Amino acid sequence: MTQTLPKKANLPLVRRLEAVGFRAWPASSVQYDGSWQVRLTAGHPSNRLNSIVPLDPSDHRDVEIRLAKAGRKFEAYGRPAVLRQTPLASPVLIDLVQSLEWTPFDETVVMTCDLTHAELPDTLDHLPTHDIGRFVDANLATDGVSGKLKPALAEIINAIKPPSGLFMIEDAQTGPLATVLCVQDNDLAGIMSLSVARERRREGLGLEILTSALRWARMRSARSAWLQVKATNDPAIALYERLGFQEVYRYSYWRKDMAR
């Protein structure tokens, strides 16, 4: 996999977006080793909730010892160690995991939008629900994910500290059609868990529910919105760019093969 992380990332902005991202999708266990954050969540497989996240490019002291120590924490959970590479990761650490033949995967684009000047399409508006259980059921259904994750996902959403809007589009006969979670952290609004039922994609439902969330955040004085999208998801990126989102930086993961 070819790394395409920007050469001159705005590191203060990267740090801020990483911080609000942690608060918007909180792991159940967070431990620090220097500037490294080790995030683990037993009940949910999300890499955002289960990864080693370096937060200072200059922090490469004793990287081999610290990486092995962090790896043992993952082994205790029965999982391979996963490293999240953002522009805040030390090149020394990345060189180490490459030499250890870790596998890179899931390149992701982090995008932001200036809500104060964004021209949001005039779509049908939806109000957020306060029913977390109903939202979780809808999100799992539209995502096509096992209902076994409901307790873990509900726990994650309940643990979010900043104000959150849970948006859904439902059909009385066929059930959930689209969902999105908007987390407003001061002047930043994070877009999470955007999903549309597979059989109803390309009908404008994603645009409809996303603009509802963005209008809600803007009315609550959010000035910027941010989101994360897989680099291979061209239709979603095109939708976000249509609304004024622009790429700020990229991150990817490295996984240790437990068989090694």
C-alpha positions as CSV (number, residue, x, y, z in Angstrom):
1,M,0.0,0.0,0.0
2,T,1.4,3.4,-1.0
3,Q,1.3,6.0,1.7
4,T,-0.2,9.3,0.5
5,L,-0.1,11.2,3.8
6,P,0.4,15.0,3.1
7,K,4.0,16.1,3.4
8,K,3.1,19.4,5.0
9,A,0.1,18.7,7.2
10,N,-1.2,21.5,9.5
11,L,-0.1,19.7,12.7
12,P,-2.0,21.9,15.1
13,L,-5.2,21.3,13.2
14,V,-4.4,17.6,13.0
15,R,-4.0,17.5,16.8
16,R,-7.3,19.3,17.3
17,L,-9.2,17.0,14.9
18,E,-7.6,13.9,16.5
19,A,-8.6,15.1,20.0
20,V,-12.2,15.8,19.0
21,G,-12.3,12.5,17.2
22,F,-11.4,10.7,20.4
23,R,-14.2,12.5,22.3
24,A,-16.7,11.8,19.5
25,W,-15.9,8.0,19.5
26,P,-14.7,7.2,23.0
27,A,-12.8,3.9,23.7
28,S,-13.6,2.1,26.9
29,S,-9.9,1.9,27.9
30,V,-7.3,4.6,27.2
31,Q,-3.8,4.4,28.4
32,Y,-0.8,6.6,27.7
33,D,2.9,5.8,27.1
34,G,4.5,9.1,26.6
35,S,2.6,10.7,23.8
36,W,1.2,7.4,22.5
37,Q,-2.4,6.7,23.3
38,V,-3.4,3.0,23.5
39,R,-7.1,2.7,22.9
40,L,-8.9,-0.6,23.6
41,T,-12.6,-1.6,23.6
42,A,-13.4,-5.2,24.3
43,G,-17.0,-5.1,22.9
44,H,-16.4,-3.4,19.6
45,P,-14.0,-4.3,16.7
46,S,-13.6,-0.7,15.4
47,N,-10.0,0.1,14.7
48,R,-10.6,3.7,15.9
49,L,-11.4,2.1,19.3
50,N,-8.6,-0.4,19.2
51,S,-5.3,1.0,18.1
52,I,-2.0,2.6,19.2
53,V,-2.2,6.3,18.3
54,P,1.1,8.3,18.3
55,L,0.5,12.0,18.9
56,D,4.0,13.6,18.6
57,P,6.3,13.1,15.5
58,S,9.3,13.6,17.7
59,D,8.4,10.9,20.3
60,H,10.5,8.0,19.1
61,R,12.3,7.1,22.4
62,D,12.6,3.3,23.0
63,V,10.1,2.6,20.2
64,E,10.8,-1.2,20.1
65,I,10.3,-1.7,23.8
66,R,7.2,0.5,23.9
67,L,5.7,-1.1,20.8
68,A,6.2,-4.6,22.3
69,K,4.6,-3.4,25.6
70,A,1.6,-2.0,23.8
71,G,1.3,-5.2,21.7
72,R,1.0,-7.2,24.9
73,K,-2.1,-5.2,25.8
74,F,-3.7,-6.2,22.5
75,E,-2.7,-9.8,23.0
76,A,-4.6,-9.7,26.4
77,Y,-7.7,-8.8,24.4
78,G,-7.1,-11.6,21.9
79,R,-6.4,-9.1,19.1
80,P,-3.5,-8.3,16.8
81,A,-1.8,-5.0,17.6
82,V,-2.9,-2.1,15.4
83,L,-1.0,1.1,14.9
84,R,-2.8,4.3,13.6
85,Q,-0.5,6.4,11.4
86,T,-1.4,10.0,11.1
87,P,1.0,13.0,10.4
88,L,1.6,12.9,14.1
89,A,3.4,9.5,14.0
90,S,7.2,9.4,14.2
91,P,8.8,8.2,11.0
92,V,11.1,6.1,13.2
93,L,8.1,4.2,14.5
94,I,6.7,3.7,11.0
95,D,10.1,2.4,9.8
96,L,10.1,0.0,12.7
97,V,6.7,-1.5,11.9
98,Q,7.7,-1.8,8.3
99,S,10.8,-3.7,9.2
100,L,8.7,-6.0,11.4
101,E,6.6,-6.7,8.3
102,W,3.4,-5.2,9.8
103,T,0.6,-4.9,7.2
104,P,-0.8,-1.5,6.2
105,F,-4.6,-1.2,5.5
106,D,-7.6,1.2,5.5
107,E,-6.3,4.5,4.3
108,T,-8.8,7.2,5.5
109,V,-9.3,10.8,4.5
110,V,-10.1,13.4,7.1
111,M,-12.1,16.3,5.7
112,T,-13.4,19.6,7.0
113,C,-16.0,22.1,5.9
114,D,-16.5,25.8,6.8
115,L,-20.2,25.8,7.9
116,T,-20.4,29.6,8.2
117,H,-20.2,29.8,4.4
118,A,-21.5,26.4,3.3
119,E,-24.5,26.4,0.9
120,L,-26.5,23.5,2.1
121,P,-29.0,22.0,-0.3
122,D,-32.7,22.7,0.4
123,T,-33.7,19.1,1.4
124,L,-36.3,17.7,3.7
125,D,-35.2,18.5,7.3
126,H,-35.1,15.9,10.0
127,L,-34.9,16.4,13.8
128,P,-32.6,14.4,16.0
129,T,-34.0,11.6,18.2
130,H,-33.2,11.1,21.8
131,D,-33.9,7.3,21.6
132,I,-30.4,5.8,21.6
133,G,-31.7,2.2,21.3
134,R,-33.8,3.0,18.3
135,F,-30.9,4.9,16.6
136,V,-28.5,2.0,17.2
137,D,-31.0,-0.5,15.8
138,A,-31.4,1.7,12.7
139,N,-27.7,2.2,12.3
140,L,-26.9,-1.5,12.5
141,A,-29.7,-2.3,10.0
142,T,-28.6,0.3,7.4
143,D,-25.0,-0.7,7.8
144,G,-25.8,-4.4,7.4
145,V,-24.0,-5.1,10.7
146,S,-24.8,-7.9,13.2
147,G,-27.2,-6.9,15.9
148,K,-24.8,-8.5,18.4
149,L,-22.9,-5.2,18.4
150,K,-25.9,-3.3,19.8
151,P,-24.8,-3.3,23.4
152,A,-21.3,-2.1,22.5
153,L,-22.5,0.6,20.1
154,A,-25.1,1.8,22.6
155,E,-22.4,2.0,25.3
156,I,-20.1,4.0,23.0
157,I,-22.9,6.5,22.1
158,N,-23.9,6.8,25.8
159,A,-20.2,7.6,26.6
160,I,-20.0,10.6,24.2
161,K,-19.6,13.7,26.3
162,P,-20.2,16.5,23.9
163,P,-23.8,17.2,22.7
164,S,-24.9,14.8,20.0
165,G,-27.7,14.6,17.4
166,L,-29.0,11.2,16.4
167,F,-30.6,11.4,13.0
168,M,-32.7,8.8,11.2
169,I,-34.8,8.4,8.1
170,E,-37.3,5.6,8.4
171,D,-40.0,4.1,6.2
172,A,-43.1,2.9,8.1
173,Q,-43.2,-0.3,6.0
174,T,-39.6,-1.2,5.2
175,G,-37.9,0.3,8.3
176,P,-34.6,2.3,8.6
177,L,-33.3,4.0,5.5
178,A,-30.5,6.2,6.7
179,T,-28.7,7.3,9.8
180,V,-26.0,9.8,10.9
181,L,-24.6,10.8,14.2
182,C,-23.5,14.5,14.7
183,V,-21.2,15.3,17.6
184,Q,-20.8,19.0,18.4
185,D,-17.6,19.8,20.3
186,N,-17.6,23.6,20.8
187,D,-17.3,25.1,17.4
188,L,-16.6,21.7,15.6
189,A,-19.2,19.3,14.5
190,G,-18.2,15.7,13.8
191,I,-20.1,13.6,11.3
192,M,-20.1,9.9,12.4
193,S,-21.9,6.7,11.4
194,L,-23.4,7.9,8.2
195,S,-25.1,5.0,6.5
196,V,-27.8,4.4,3.9
197,A,-29.6,1.1,3.4
198,R,-27.9,-0.7,0.5
199,E,-31.1,-1.0,-1.6
200,R,-31.9,2.7,-1.3
201,R,-28.5,4.2,-2.1
202,R,-28.1,6.8,-4.9
203,E,-31.6,8.2,-4.1
204,G,-30.4,11.3,-2.3
205,L,-31.0,10.0,1.2
206,G,-27.4,10.4,2.3
207,L,-27.4,14.0,1.2
208,E,-30.8,14.6,2.9
209,I,-29.8,13.3,6.3
210,L,-26.3,14.8,6.2
211,T,-27.6,18.3,5.4
212,S,-30.1,17.9,8.3
213,A,-27.3,17.1,10.7
214,L,-25.1,20.0,9.4
215,R,-28.0,22.5,9.6
216,W,-28.6,21.3,13.2
217,A,-25.0,21.8,14.1
218,R,-24.9,25.3,12.4
219,M,-27.9,26.4,14.4
220,R,-26.1,25.4,17.5
221,S,-23.2,27.7,16.5
222,A,-20.8,25.1,15.0
223,R,-18.5,26.9,12.6
224,S,-16.8,23.9,11.1
225,A,-17.7,20.3,10.4
226,W,-15.3,17.3,10.1
227,L,-15.6,13.7,9.0
228,Q,-13.6,10.6,8.1
229,V,-14.1,8.6,5.0
230,K,-12.2,5.7,3.5
231,A,-10.0,6.8,0.6
232,T,-11.5,4.2,-1.7
233,N,-15.1,5.5,-1.2
234,D,-15.3,7.7,-4.2
235,P,-19.1,8.2,-4.2
236,A,-19.0,9.5,-0.5
237,I,-16.0,11.7,-1.2
238,A,-17.8,13.2,-4.2
239,L,-20.9,13.9,-2.0
240,Y,-18.8,15.6,0.7
241,E,-16.9,17.7,-1.8
242,R,-20.2,18.8,-3.2
243,L,-21.1,20.3,0.2
244,G,-17.7,22.0,0.5
245,F,-15.6,19.5,2.4
246,Q,-11.9,19.5,1.7
247,E,-9.2,17.1,2.7
248,V,-7.0,18.1,5.6
249,Y,-4.9,14.9,6.1
250,R,-5.0,11.1,5.8
251,Y,-4.3,8.3,8.2
252,S,-4.0,4.6,7.8
253,Y,-3.5,1.5,10.0
254,W,-0.8,-1.0,10.4
255,R,-1.6,-4.5,11.8
256,K,0.7,-7.0,13.4
257,D,0.0,-10.6,12.1
258,M,-0.6,-12.6,15.3
259,A,0.8,-15.7,13.5
260,R,4.3,-14.1,13.4
